Amino acid sequence: MSKEVIFLLVIVSMAISVTVSREAVKPSEEINWRKMLTLLSAGSLSALVITITLFQSLSLYFR
């Protein structure tokens, strides 16, 4: 995966985190749970991809 794609994925992941945080501070009655679940899933998936990419690049570095 190219550095530009990873950079964009990190930016998107940060934006998702900010959006989840804003949604989480709302009172419980006002939270859109479908939106929250979608954002949490997307954020988890992007964090997993970023972590796997990081470990792959580290393993290439130490060979």
PDB file of N, CA, C and O in Angstrom, chain B, residues numbered from 101:
ATOM      1  N   MET B 101       0.862  -1.184   0.000  1.00  0.00           N
ATOM      2  CA  MET B 101       0.000   0.000   0.000  1.00  0.00           C
ATOM      3  C   MET B 101       0.899   1.235   0.000  1.00  0.00           C
ATOM      4  O   MET B 101       1.880   1.288   0.742  1.00  0.00           O
ATOM      5  N   SER B 102       0.577   2.207  -0.811  1.00  0.00           N
ATOM      6  CA  SER B 102       1.427   3.389  -0.920  1.00  0.00           C
ATOM      7  C   SER B 102       1.271   4.304   0.306  1.00  0.00           C
ATOM      8  O   SER B 102       0.282   4.241   1.036  1.00  0.00           O
ATOM      9  N   LYS B 103       2.254   5.125   0.490  1.00  0.00           N
ATOM     10  CA  LYS B 103       2.252   6.043   1.630  1.00  0.00           C
ATOM     11  C   LYS B 103       1.097   7.033   1.559  1.00  0.00           C
ATOM     12  O   LYS B 103       0.550   7.428   2.589  1.00  0.00           O
ATOM     13  N   GLU B 104       0.727   7.432   0.351  1.00  0.00           N
ATOM     14  CA  GLU B 104      -0.370   8.390   0.189  1.00  0.00           C
ATOM     15  C   GLU B 104      -1.703   7.776   0.625  1.00  0.00           C
ATOM     16  O   GLU B 104      -2.519   8.434   1.271  1.00  0.00           O
ATOM     17  N   VAL B 105      -1.909   6.519   0.264  1.00  0.00           N
ATOM     18  CA  VAL B 105      -3.146   5.830   0.644  1.00  0.00           C
ATOM     19  C   VAL B 105      -3.219   5.669   2.158  1.00  0.00           C
ATOM     20  O   VAL B 105      -4.271   5.870   2.764  1.00  0.00           O
ATOM     21  N   ILE B 106      -2.104   5.308   2.755  1.00  0.00           N
ATOM     22  CA  ILE B 106      -2.066   5.157   4.212  1.00  0.00           C
ATOM     23  C   ILE B 106      -2.328   6.501   4.889  1.00  0.00           C
ATOM     24  O   ILE B 106      -3.061   6.573   5.876  1.00  0.00           O
ATOM     25  N   PHE B 107      -1.727   7.560   4.354  1.00  0.00           N
ATOM     26  CA  PHE B 107      -1.937   8.896   4.909  1.00  0.00           C
ATOM     27  C   PHE B 107      -3.418   9.282   4.850  1.00  0.00           C
ATOM     28  O   PHE B 107      -3.975   9.789   5.825  1.00  0.00           O
ATOM     29  N   LEU B 108      -4.050   9.037   3.695  1.00  0.00           N
ATOM     30  CA  LEU B 108      -5.480   9.339   3.565  1.00  0.00           C
ATOM     31  C   LEU B 108      -6.319   8.500   4.522  1.00  0.00           C
ATOM     32  O   LEU B 108      -7.294   8.991   5.089  1.00  0.00           O
ATOM     33  N   LEU B 109      -5.941   7.234   4.702  1.00  0.00           N
ATOM     34  CA  LEU B 109      -6.655   6.369   5.636  1.00  0.00           C
ATOM     35  C   LEU B 109      -6.527   6.874   7.069  1.00  0.00           C
ATOM     36  O   LEU B 109      -7.486   6.808   7.838  1.00  0.00           O
ATOM     37  N   VAL B 110      -5.364   7.371   7.428  1.00  0.00           N
ATOM     38  CA  VAL B 110      -5.163   7.938   8.766  1.00  0.00           C
ATOM     39  C   VAL B 110      -6.027   9.183   8.953  1.00  0.00           C
ATOM     40  O   VAL B 110      -6.640   9.355  10.006  1.00  0.00           O
ATOM     41  N   ILE B 111      -6.081  10.048   7.947  1.00  0.00           N
ATOM     42  CA  ILE B 111      -6.906  11.260   8.023  1.00  0.00           C
ATOM     43  C   ILE B 111      -8.382  10.893   8.164  1.00  0.00           C
ATOM     44  O   ILE B 111      -9.093  11.473   8.984  1.00  0.00           O
ATOM     45  N   VAL B 112      -8.836   9.935   7.368  1.00  0.00           N
ATOM     46  CA  VAL B 112     -10.236   9.488   7.453  1.00  0.00           C
ATOM     47  C   VAL B 112     -10.517   8.870   8.816  1.00  0.00           C
ATOM     48  O   VAL B 112     -11.574   9.109   9.401  1.00  0.00           O
ATOM     49  N   SER B 113      -9.584   8.084   9.320  1.00  0.00           N
ATOM     50  CA  SER B 113      -9.750   7.470  10.635  1.00  0.00           C
ATOM     51  C   SER B 113      -9.849   8.524  11.738  1.00  0.00           C
ATOM     52  O   SER B 113     -10.636   8.378  12.673  1.00  0.00           O
ATOM     53  N   MET B 114      -9.053   9.577  11.625  1.00  0.00           N
ATOM     54  CA  MET B 114      -9.122  10.659  12.604  1.00  0.00           C
ATOM     55  C   MET B 114     -10.461  11.381  12.528  1.00  0.00           C
ATOM     56  O   MET B 114     -11.041  11.725  13.557  1.00  0.00           O
ATOM     57  N   ALA B 115     -10.952  11.613  11.314  1.00  0.00           N
ATOM     58  CA  ALA B 115     -12.251  12.268  11.148  1.00  0.00           C
ATOM     59  C   ALA B 115     -13.372  11.399  11.721  1.00  0.00           C
ATOM     60  O   ALA B 115     -14.306  11.915  12.334  1.00  0.00           O
ATOM     61  N   ILE B 116     -13.281  10.102  11.525  1.00  0.00           N
ATOM     62  CA  ILE B 116     -14.273   9.189  12.099  1.00  0.00           C
ATOM     63  C   ILE B 116     -14.234   9.264  13.623  1.00  0.00           C
ATOM     64  O   ILE B 116     -15.281   9.289  14.271  1.00  0.00           O
ATOM     65  N   SER B 117     -13.043   9.302  14.191  1.00  0.00           N
ATOM     66  CA  SER B 117     -12.903   9.376  15.652  1.00  0.00           C
ATOM     67  C   SER B 117     -13.524  10.656  16.206  1.00  0.00           C
ATOM     68  O   SER B 117     -14.193  10.631  17.239  1.00  0.00           O
ATOM     69  N   VAL B 118     -13.301  11.763  15.521  1.00  0.00           N
ATOM     70  CA  VAL B 118     -13.888  13.034  15.961  1.00  0.00           C
ATOM     71  C   VAL B 118     -15.413  12.969  15.886  1.00  0.00           C
ATOM     72  O   VAL B 118     -16.102  13.442  16.790  1.00  0.00           O
ATOM     73  N   THR B 119     -15.935  12.390  14.819  1.00  0.00           N
ATOM     74  CA  THR B 119     -17.382  12.286  14.653  1.00  0.00           C
ATOM     75  C   THR B 119     -17.994  11.379  15.712  1.00  0.00           C
ATOM     76  O   THR B 119     -19.061  11.684  16.244  1.00  0.00           O
ATOM     77  N   VAL B 120     -17.335  10.273  16.022  1.00  0.00           N
ATOM     78  CA  VAL B 120     -17.822   9.375  17.081  1.00  0.00           C
ATOM     79  C   VAL B 120     -17.815  10.097  18.421  1.00  0.00           C
ATOM     80  O   VAL B 120     -18.753   9.963  19.207  1.00  0.00           O
ATOM     81  N   SER B 121     -16.766  10.858  18.680  1.00  0.00           N
ATOM     82  CA  SER B 121     -16.684  11.601  19.946  1.00  0.00           C
ATOM     83  C   SER B 121     -17.814  12.609  20.078  1.00  0.00           C
ATOM     84  O   SER B 121     -18.413  12.750  21.144  1.00  0.00           O
ATOM     85  N   ARG B 122     -18.099  13.309  18.986  1.00  0.00           N
ATOM     86  CA  ARG B 122     -19.189  14.291  19.019  1.00  0.00           C
ATOM     87  C   ARG B 122     -20.544  13.615  19.243  1.00  0.00           C
ATOM     88  O   ARG B 122     -21.401  14.139  19.954  1.00  0.00           O
ATOM     89  N   GLU B 123     -20.721  12.456  18.632  1.00  0.00           N
ATOM     90  CA  GLU B 123     -21.981  11.731  18.786  1.00  0.00           C
ATOM     91  C   GLU B 123     -22.104  11.172  20.211  1.00  0.00           C
ATOM     92  O   GLU B 123     -23.201  11.112  20.767  1.00  0.00           O
ATOM     93  N   ALA B 124     -20.975  10.765  20.794  1.00  0.00           N
ATOM     94  CA  ALA B 124     -20.989  10.124  22.110  1.00  0.00           C
ATOM     95  C   ALA B 124     -21.313  11.102  23.245  1.00  0.00           C
ATOM     96  O   ALA B 124     -21.798  10.681  24.295  1.00  0.00           O
ATOM     97  N   VAL B 125     -21.054  12.392  23.052  1.00  0.00           N
ATOM     98  CA  VAL B 125     -21.307  13.344  24.130  1.00  0.00           C
ATOM     99  C   VAL B 125     -22.758  13.818  24.168  1.00  0.00           C
ATOM    100  O   VAL B 125     -23.159  14.536  25.084  1.00  0.00           O
ATOM    101  N   LYS B 126     -23.536  13.414  23.172  1.00  0.00           N
ATOM    102  CA  LYS B 126     -24.953  13.784  23.171  1.00  0.00           C
ATOM    103  C   LYS B 126     -25.700  13.012  24.253  1.00  0.00           C
ATOM    104  O   LYS B 126     -25.270  11.931  24.655  1.00  0.00           O
ATOM    105  N   PRO B 127     -26.818  13.562  24.726  1.00  0.00           N
ATOM    106  CA  PRO B 127     -27.643  12.778  25.648  1.00  0.00           C
ATOM    107  C   PRO B 127     -28.114  11.480  24.984  1.00  0.00           C
ATOM    108  O   PRO B 127     -28.263  11.421  23.764  1.00  0.00           O
ATOM    109  N   SER B 128     -28.342  10.466  25.778  1.00  0.00           N
ATOM    110  CA  SER B 128     -28.653   9.137  25.267  1.00  0.00           C
ATOM    111  C   SER B 128     -29.859   9.113  24.325  1.00  0.00           C
ATOM    112  O   SER B 128     -29.891   8.328  23.377  1.00  0.00           O
ATOM    113  N   GLU B 129     -30.838   9.964  24.582  1.00  0.00           N
ATOM    114  CA  GLU B 129     -32.048   9.975  23.751  1.00  0.00           C
ATOM    115  C   GLU B 129     -31.777  10.536  22.357  1.00  0.00           C
ATOM    116  O   GLU B 129     -32.489  10.206  21.409  1.00  0.00           O
ATOM    117  N   GLU B 130     -30.761  11.374  22.228  1.00  0.00           N
ATOM    118  CA  GLU B 130     -30.484  12.048  20.960  1.00  0.00           C
ATOM    119  C   GLU B 130     -29.465  11.318  20.085  1.00  0.00           C
ATOM    120  O   GLU B 130     -29.260  11.697  18.932  1.00  0.00           O
ATOM    121  N   ILE B 131     -28.832  10.287  20.614  1.00  0.00           N
ATOM    122  CA  ILE B 131     -27.795   9.588  19.852  1.00  0.00           C
ATOM    123  C   ILE B 131     -28.439   8.772  18.737  1.00  0.00           C
ATOM    124  O   ILE B 131     -29.391   8.024  18.964  1.00  0.00           O
ATOM    125  N   ASN B 132     -27.905   8.929  17.534  1.00  0.00           N
ATOM    126  CA  ASN B 132     -28.324   8.117  16.400  1.00  0.00           C
ATOM    127  C   ASN B 132     -27.495   6.826  16.456  1.00  0.00           C
ATOM    128  O   ASN B 132     -26.338   6.807  16.035  1.00  0.00           O
ATOM    129  N   TRP B 133     -28.090   5.760  16.973  1.00  0.00           N
ATOM    130  CA  TRP B 133     -27.343   4.537  17.238  1.00  0.00           C
ATOM    131  C   TRP B 133     -26.881   3.850  15.958  1.00  0.00           C
ATOM    132  O   TRP B 133     -25.826   3.215  15.950  1.00  0.00           O
ATOM    133  N   ARG B 134     -27.648   3.963  14.880  1.00  0.00           N
ATOM    134  CA  ARG B 134     -27.231   3.369  13.609  1.00  0.00           C
ATOM    135  C   ARG B 134     -25.969   4.074  13.109  1.00  0.00           C
ATOM    136  O   ARG B 134     -25.027   3.428  12.648  1.00  0.00           O
ATOM    137  N   LYS B 135     -25.961   5.397  13.204  1.00  0.00           N
ATOM    138  CA  LYS B 135     -24.792   6.175  12.797  1.00  0.00           C
ATOM    139  C   LYS B 135     -23.593   5.826  13.679  1.00  0.00           C
ATOM    140  O   LYS B 135     -22.476   5.664  13.187  1.00  0.00           O
ATOM    141  N   MET B 136     -23.836   5.712  14.985  1.00  0.00           N
ATOM    142  CA  MET B 136     -22.761   5.404  15.935  1.00  0.00           C
ATOM    143  C   MET B 136     -22.163   4.025  15.645  1.00  0.00           C
ATOM    144  O   MET B 136     -20.942   3.866  15.651  1.00  0.00           O
ATOM    145  N   LEU B 137     -23.002   3.044  15.395  1.00  0.00           N
ATOM    146  CA  LEU B 137     -22.519   1.696  15.110  1.00  0.00           C
ATOM    147  C   LEU B 137     -21.738   1.652  13.796  1.00  0.00           C
ATOM    148  O   LEU B 137     -20.704   0.989  13.703  1.00  0.00           O
ATOM    149  N   THR B 138     -22.231   2.352  12.794  1.00  0.00           N
ATOM    150  CA  THR B 138     -21.534   2.411  11.508  1.00  0.00           C
ATOM    151  C   THR B 138     -20.170   3.075  11.654  1.00  0.00           C
ATOM    152  O   THR B 138     -19.173   2.582  11.128  1.00  0.00           O
ATOM    153  N   LEU B 139     -20.131   4.196  12.370  1.00  0.00           N
ATOM    154  CA  LEU B 139     -18.859   4.900  12.562  1.00  0.00           C
ATOM    155  C   LEU B 139     -17.872   4.077  13.381  1.00  0.00           C
ATOM    156  O   LEU B 139     -16.682   4.046  13.069  1.00  0.00           O
ATOM    157  N   LEU B 140     -18.355   3.411  14.426  1.00  0.00           N
ATOM    158  CA  LEU B 140     -17.468   2.574  15.237  1.00  0.00           C
ATOM    159  C   LEU B 140     -16.914   1.411  14.425  1.00  0.00           C
ATOM    160  O   LEU B 140     -15.742   1.060  14.562  1.00  0.00           O
ATOM    161  N   SER B 141     -17.745   0.816  13.585  1.00  0.00           N
ATOM    162  CA  SER B 141     -17.280  -0.286  12.735  1.00  0.00           C
ATOM    163  C   SER B 141     -16.240   0.197  11.730  1.00  0.00           C
ATOM    164  O   SER B 141     -15.202  -0.440  11.550  1.00  0.00           O
ATOM    165  N   ALA B 142     -16.518   1.320  11.079  1.00  0.00           N
ATOM    166  CA  ALA B 142     -15.574   1.868  10.108  1.00  0.00           C
ATOM    167  C   ALA B 142     -14.265   2.282  10.783  1.00  0.00           C
ATOM    168  O   ALA B 142     -13.183   2.062  10.238  1.00  0.00           O
ATOM    169  N   GLY B 143     -14.368   2.876  11.960  1.00  0.00           N
ATOM    170  CA  GLY B 143     -13.168   3.275  12.694  1.00  0.00           C
ATOM    171  C   GLY B 143     -12.331   2.086  13.125  1.00  0.00           C
ATOM    172  O   GLY B 143     -11.103   2.126  13.055  1.00  0.00           O
ATOM    173  N   SER B 144     -12.989   1.032  13.568  1.00  0.00           N
ATOM    174  CA  SER B 144     -12.267  -0.180  13.971  1.00  0.00           C
ATOM    175  C   SER B 144     -11.585  -0.827  12.774  1.00  0.00           C
ATOM    176  O   SER B 144     -10.436  -1.260  12.867  1.00  0.00           O
ATOM    177  N   LEU B 145     -12.284  -0.892  11.660  1.00  0.00           N
ATOM    178  CA  LEU B 145     -11.702  -1.482  10.461  1.00  0.00           C
ATOM    179  C   LEU B 145     -10.509  -0.672   9.972  1.00  0.00           C
ATOM    180  O   LEU B 145      -9.481  -1.242   9.607  1.00  0.00           O
ATOM    181  N   SER B 146     -10.635   0.644   9.962  1.00  0.00           N
ATOM    182  CA  SER B 146      -9.515   1.472   9.507  1.00  0.00           C
ATOM    183  C   SER B 146      -8.324   1.364  10.463  1.00  0.00           C
ATOM    184  O   SER B 146      -7.176   1.346  10.021  1.00  0.00           O
ATOM    185  N   ALA B 147      -8.587   1.294  11.755  1.00  0.00           N
ATOM    186  CA  ALA B 147      -7.496   1.127  12.727  1.00  0.00           C
ATOM    187  C   ALA B 147      -6.802  -0.219  12.535  1.00  0.00           C
ATOM    188  O   ALA B 147      -5.582  -0.314  12.664  1.00  0.00           O
ATOM    189  N   LEU B 148      -7.570  -1.250  12.229  1.00  0.00           N
ATOM    190  CA  LEU B 148      -6.991  -2.567  11.991  1.00  0.00           C
ATOM    191  C   LEU B 148      -6.104  -2.554  10.745  1.00  0.00           C
ATOM    192  O   LEU B 148      -5.003  -3.105  10.761  1.00  0.00           O
ATOM    193  N   VAL B 149      -6.572  -1.936   9.681  1.00  0.00           N
ATOM    194  CA  VAL B 149      -5.788  -1.853   8.443  1.00  0.00           C
ATOM    195  C   VAL B 149      -4.507  -1.054   8.677  1.00  0.00           C
ATOM    196  O   VAL B 149      -3.439  -1.438   8.201  1.00  0.00           O
ATOM    197  N   ILE B 150      -4.611   0.045   9.401  1.00  0.00           N
ATOM    198  CA  ILE B 150      -3.426   0.863   9.699  1.00  0.00           C
ATOM    199  C   ILE B 150      -2.422   0.067  10.533  1.00  0.00           C
ATOM    200  O   ILE B 150      -1.220   0.123  10.276  1.00  0.00           O
ATOM    201  N   THR B 151      -2.908  -0.669  11.521  1.00  0.00           N
ATOM    202  CA  THR B 151      -2.027  -1.465  12.386  1.00  0.00           C
ATOM    203  C   THR B 151      -1.340  -2.574  11.601  1.00  0.00           C
ATOM    204  O   THR B 151      -0.136  -2.781  11.751  1.00  0.00           O
ATOM    205  N   ILE B 152      -2.085  -3.286  10.768  1.00  0.00           N
ATOM    206  CA  ILE B 152      -1.489  -4.356   9.966  1.00  0.00           C
ATOM    207  C   ILE B 152      -0.437  -3.784   9.026  1.00  0.00           C
ATOM    208  O   ILE B 152       0.639  -4.362   8.870  1.00  0.00           O
ATOM    209  N   THR B 153      -0.742  -2.655   8.400  1.00  0.00           N
ATOM    210  CA  THR B 153       0.210  -2.022   7.493  1.00  0.00           C
ATOM    211  C   THR B 153       1.474  -1.601   8.233  1.00  0.00           C
ATOM    212  O   THR B 153       2.583  -1.756   7.721  1.00  0.00           O
ATOM    213  N   LEU B 154       1.303  -1.072   9.430  1.00  0.00           N
ATOM    214  CA  LEU B 154       2.462  -0.670  10.238  1.00  0.00           C
ATOM    215  C   LEU B 154       3.341  -1.868  10.560  1.00  0.00           C
ATOM    216  O   LEU B 154       4.560  -1.795  10.407  1.00  0.00           O
ATOM    217  N   PHE B 155       2.742  -2.973  11.005  1.00  0.00           N
ATOM    218  CA  PHE B 155       3.536  -4.147  11.340  1.00  0.00           C
ATOM    219  C   PHE B 155       4.210  -4.753  10.110  1.00  0.00           C
ATOM    220  O   PHE B 155       5.329  -5.256  10.206  1.00  0.00           O
ATOM    221  N   GLN B 156       3.545  -4.711   8.962  1.00  0.00           N
ATOM    222  CA  GLN B 156       4.168  -5.209   7.728  1.00  0.00           C
ATOM    223  C   GLN B 156       5.368  -4.352   7.350  1.00  0.00           C
ATOM    224  O   GLN B 156       6.406  -4.873   6.943  1.00  0.00           O
ATOM    225  N   SER B 157       5.225  -3.052   7.483  1.00  0.00           N
ATOM    226  CA  SER B 157       6.356  -2.181   7.119  1.00  0.00           C
ATOM    227  C   SER B 157       7.504  -2.335   8.121  1.00  0.00           C
ATOM    228  O   SER B 157       8.672  -2.233   7.744  1.00  0.00           O
ATOM    229  N   LEU B 158       7.181  -2.578   9.385  1.00  0.00           N
ATOM    230  CA  LEU B 158       8.240  -2.804  10.377  1.00  0.00           C
ATOM    231  C   LEU B 158       8.963  -4.112  10.118  1.00  0.00           C
ATOM    232  O   LEU B 158      10.183  -4.186  10.266  1.00  0.00           O
ATOM    233  N   SER B 159       8.226  -5.146   9.734  1.00  0.00           N
ATOM    234  CA  SER B 159       8.887  -6.430   9.465  1.00  0.00           C
ATOM    235  C   SER B 159       9.795  -6.328   8.241  1.00  0.00           C
ATOM    236  O   SER B 159      10.837  -6.982   8.197  1.00  0.00           O
ATOM    237  N   LEU B 160       9.420  -5.523   7.249  1.00  0.00           N
ATOM    238  CA  LEU B 160      10.286  -5.307   6.088  1.00  0.00           C
ATOM    239  C   LEU B 160      11.526  -4.503   6.481  1.00  0.00           C
ATOM    240  O   LEU B 160      12.604  -4.704   5.922  1.00  0.00           O
ATOM    241  N   TYR B 161      11.370  -3.611   7.428  1.00  0.00           N
ATOM    242  CA  TYR B 161      12.478  -2.768   7.867  1.00  0.00           C
ATOM    243  C   TYR B 161      13.550  -3.578   8.587  1.00  0.00           C
ATOM    244  O   TYR B 161      14.740  -3.302   8.435  1.00  0.00           O
ATOM    245  N   PHE B 162      13.140  -4.578   9.371  1.00  0.00           N
ATOM    246  CA  PHE B 162      14.079  -5.334  10.191  1.00  0.00           C
ATOM    247  C   PHE B 162      14.622  -6.573   9.487  1.00  0.00           C
ATOM    248  O   PHE B 162      15.336  -7.355  10.115  1.00  0.00           O
ATOM    249  N   ARG B 163      14.316  -6.779   8.225  1.00  0.00           N
ATOM    250  CA  ARG B 163      14.887  -7.933   7.500  1.00  0.00           C
ATOM    251  C   ARG B 163      16.267  -7.644   7.021  1.00  0.00           C
ATOM    252  O   ARG B 163      16.895  -8.498   6.395  1.00  0.00           O
TER     253      ARG B 163
END
